[in-house]
Amino acid sequence: MVRNDGMQKLRGSGKTVRATLKHRSHRRMKLPCLGLHFSLAILMIVPLRADESVPLAWEKLPSIPDAEGFAGSFAGVVSDQLIVAGGANFPGGRPWEGGRKVWYDSIWSLASPGGEWQRAGQLPHPLGYGVSVTTDQGLLCIGGSDATSHHAEVWLLQWRDDSLKCLPYPPLPAPCANACGVKIDHFVYVCGGIPTAQSTEASSSFWRLDLQALESGWQSLPSCPGPARMLAAAGASGDTFFLIGGAGLKSAADGSPERIWLRDAYAYDPKAGWRRLDDAPEISVAAPSPLPTLADGSILLLGGDDGSQAQTAPTDHPGFPRAIRRYHPKEDRWTSAGTLPLGLVTTPLVLWQGRFVIPGGEQKPGVRSTQAWSARP
């Protein structure tokens, strides 16, 4: 079963590693107590030029009101309120202790950065690990999974008559979780993911929904020319869709899913199609997405799991990377843009009241965070 809680089989490096990465050694080990197999590539990274032009002033928002916090939540903006819905955690113990993963249907809202979280309603059923897209009509919760299956359903969260409603929207062409997506103009794009928890191949699907022609449903677009992937990051600059990193899948020797870690990057132009970009400086899996876009059209990649701690026992894990990388589409190059206050993965990123918000997520394998962080560019 593929999960983003440190219990999946991992592969240390993907096929997209380029000349800036020098593979010095490979080791394979087994941790009998966890049943984990790892293949780790130790990497030397060529330093990036520092970019001091985008200082981000990070500040804490009120903590999400749950004892554990959530990973895989949906999040966005509805009527100028920050919304966090669904997700999953391990309330009865860590996964390596036999704890069971639990999905939720709760919806929380925050009216202002200095306010308090309020219970705003509930999803039609427990759900998480889908794609979150804020639209003028409300928050789209696209696909996702629960404890038993993956889903194609799409819900629009919208305030009506002083209550938050979940309205059905055109479903995806197929069940999908761990995908990424973003809104560009009046189109919503969704890319990649996996159709089932047992999948040994990621999906190469690339779908688009025209918000001005809902009756036409989701349309299939040409697949990305790179490896199929899940847990990638999506971004937008102008009319262009960006796809960065993520993880491919293959079948391990015992038939279970095994990750292929990726750092390649691509852009899709509706008129010109796909093109390969300069690889991201590091592997990045499950980074907060959609990626924030700055005023000059550059895009920020905020951390993500780089696989460097794949062999580390979960109890000794130091936390996920905090590096912020800035991609410049006009020059097709990356620069360093500071660090995050806390590395969080499998969580959306939300543009709310002039700030970027990371509302909780996973801070270590199997460990959630209730912290919500925001920054103004």
N, C-alpha and C positions, 0 to 999 in steps of 0.2 A: 504493500500500500504506500502510495506516495503522500507524504505529509511534510509540512514545513516546520517540524518541531524537533528536528535532530534525530529522528528515528528512521529516516529513509537511507537507502544505500546511496553512496556518493561516489562520483568520479572526480578526480582532482583537477583536470584541465580539459578544455574543449579543443575542437579542431580549428578554432579561429585564432589561436594564439599566434601573434606575429613577431617580427624581429626584435621588438623592444622587450620581449620576454625571453630570458635564457633559462632553459630547464636544466637545473643543476643535478637534481637527483629525484628518483621516484621511489616511494616506499609503499608497501601494501601491508596492512595489519588487520587483525581481527580482535575485537573486544568481545570476549565470550559472554560477559554479563549482559551485553546489549544486543548481541547478534548483529553487529555492524561491521561492514567491510568498507575500507576506504582505500583509494589510490590518490596520493597527494603529490602535487608538483610544487617544489620549492622554487620560487620565482624571484628574479632580480628585476626591479622596475626602474626604467630610466626616469629620473625626476622630471616633473613638469615645471614649466615656468609659473611662478606665483602670479595670481591675478588679484590685485588689491582694489580693483575698481568696483567690486560688488560686496561691500561689507554687509553682512546680515546680522542684525541685532536680535538675538533669540531671547524669547521670554516665555515663561510657563503660563499656560492657561489653567483654569481649574481642572483638577484631576477628574478623570472619568469615574463615576460613582459605582465602582465594582471592586470587590476585594482583590481580584486577580488582574483585571483588564482583559482586553480582547485582541486577538489577531484575526485577520481576515474580515474585519468589519467593512460595511459599506459606509461611506461618509461623503457629505457634500453640503450644499446650501439650499434651504427651502425658505422662501419669504424672509431672507436675510438672517435666518437662524442657522447655526452650525448643527448638523445632524450626524449622529453616529448610530448605526443600526446593525444588529446581528453580530456575527463573528463567533469565535470559539475560544475556549481555554481548557485548562485541566484543574477543575476545582477540588478534586479528591486526591491529588498527588501528582508528581511529575511523571511523564510517560515512562521513564526508565524505572520508576518505582511501581509501575503497574497502573498508574492513573489513567482514567478514561477521558477521552476528548469529548467535550460537550459543546453543542452549537446552541445559539440563542436567537430569540425573535424580538428582543427588546429594542426600542428606539429611544434615544436620548437627544435632547435639544439644548443648545446654549444660545441665549439671545444676545449676549455681549461678552467681550473678553473679561470683564469684571463681574459677570453674573454667576449664577449657579446652574448646574445641569438639572434639567427637569425630565421626568419620564413623559414621553410624547405619544406613545402608542406602541404597536407591535407589528412585526411583519406577519404575513399570512401563515408562516411556519418558520422554525429555526433555519437560518441560512447564513452562509458566509463564503469568502473566497471567490466572490464575483468581481465584476467591474463596476466602479462608481463613476457616474458622469452627471455633473450639474448642468441643467438646462434652464431656459427661461420659465418652463412650466413646473420645474421641481427637480428632485433627485431621481435619476434612473439607477436602479439596482439590477444589474444584468447578469443572468446566469448564476453560477455559484454551486455550492455543495451543502449537504447536511450529513448526518451520520450514516446514511444508507445509500445515497446516490448523488449524482450530479444533475444539474437542471438547465433547461433551456429557457425558463420563464424570465420575463422582464417585468419589473414593477416600477411605477412612477409614484414617488412619495410627494404628496401635495397637501397643503393646508386647505381644508374646505369646512366651512361652518365651525370654525374654531377648533377643529380636530385634524390630526394628520391622517390622511387616507392613503391606502395602497391601491393604486389603480392599475389594472393589467394593461400592458403594452405588447406590441408584436413580439412573439417569442423568437429566440435565436433559431437558426436552422437545425441546430443539434445541441444536446446538453454539453455544457462547457464550464469548467472552473479553472482558476489560476491563469486566466487570460489577462490581457491589458487592453486599455482603450482610452479614447479621448474624443472630445467634441471639437470639430472644426467647422465654423460657420453654422449651417443648419444640418450638418451630418454628424452622426456618431459612428466611430470606427472601433471595431473589436478585433484583436489579433491573437492567435495562438491559444494556449491553454491545453487542457486534457479532458477527454470525454468521460473517463471513469477514474476512480481512485487507483485501479489496478493497471492503468495504461502503461505499456512499455514503450510507447511512442507518443511524443507530443503532437499536437495538432498544428497543421500549417494553414488553417483557415484564416481568412481575412474578410470580414463582413462590414457592411455599411448600411446604416439606417438613415433615411431622409426624414427629418422631423417635420417637414412640410408635405410629406406624402406617406403617412403611416400605413395607408392601405396597401402600399406596395411591399411592405415588410422589409426584411433584411436582404440585401443583395450581396452575392459572393463576388469578391474582387480577386485579381491575380495574387497568388501567394508570394510571400517574401522569398527571394532567391536563396537565402541562407538556410541553415538548419531549422526545422520545426522546433518550437520552443514553448515553454510555459514560464510564468513568473518573470516575464520581461517587463521593461518600463516603456511606456508610450509617452510621446510628447507632441507638441505642435508648434510650428513657427510659420506664420502666414497660412497658406493653404496646404502646407506640407505636413505629412504624418511621419513621425520618427519612432523607430523601434530599436531599443538598445538592450543588449545583454539577455539575461534569462538563463534557462537551463533546458537542454535537450534531454531525451530519455533513450535508454536502450535496455535490452533484457540482460540481466546479470546471469551468471552461471546457473543459479538456482531458479531462474525464471522471473525473479522479482524486478521491479523498476530500478534502474541505476541512472544517476544524473550525469549529464555531460555539461560542464560549466562553460558558459559562453561570455564573451565580451565584444563580439562584433556588433556593428551598428548599421542601420539602413534608413533610407528615406523614401517615402512614396509620394509622388506628385500625381494628382488626378489626371494630368495631361501627359506627363512624360513617363509615368510608371516608377518602378523601383530603381534605386541606385545604391551601391555600396559606399559607406562612409569610412572615415578613419576609425579604427577600433577604439573603444573606451580604454582609458589608461589601465583599469583593473577589471577583473571579472566582477559583475554586479548582478545578483539574483534577488528578486523580490524587493527591490528598492521602492520607496514610496512613489506612487504613480496615480494620476498623470503627472509628468514632470513639469515644474514651473517654468514659464517663459518670461524672460526679462524684456524691458522696453526696446532693447536693440535687436530682439529676435533670438538671442542666445538662450540656451536651455541648461538647466541645472540638474545634474544627477546626484542625488542625495544618498550616499552610502550604498547599501545593499550588501548581501552576503557574498564574499569573495572566495569562499571555500578554503581559506587558509587555515581554519581551525577544524577542518573536517575530521582530523584524527584525535582531536581533543575530547576527553570525556566531558559530557554535558555539565557535570558538577564543577569542572575547571574552566569552562568556557569564559573568555574575558569579555564577551559582548561583540556585537557586529561592528564593522568598520564605520567610521564617522566622517571620512573624507568627502568633501563636496567637489565635484568636477563640473566645469563649465564648457559646454560645446558651442562653438561659434560656426553656425551654418555657412556663412559667407566665405570663411577661410577654410572650412573643413578641418578644424583643429580643436584640441582640448587644452584647457588651462586649469590650474588648481585654484579653488575659490573658497578656501577655509575649511572648517570642520563643523560637524553637528554637535549639539550638546549631549545627544544620546543616539546611538545607532539603533534604529527601529526598522524592521522589515515586515513584509506581508501586511501592509497598511496603506490606505489611500493618502494622497496629498490633496488638500482643499485650498482653493483661493477664496478667502472670506474677509470681508471688510478691509481690503487693502493689504492683507498679510497672507503668507503661506502657512498652512496649518498641517501638522502631522499629529493626528488624534489617536495616540496610543499605538499598539502594535506588539511585535515580538522583539524582546531585547536580548534574549539568549534562547538557545534551543529549549522549547517547552515552557519558557518563562515569558509571560506577558507583562505589559507595562500599563499603568493607569495614567501615566504622564501624557499631557497634550502640550506640544510645543508650537510656537508661532514665530515668524520672522517677517520683518518688513525689509524689502530690498532697498 
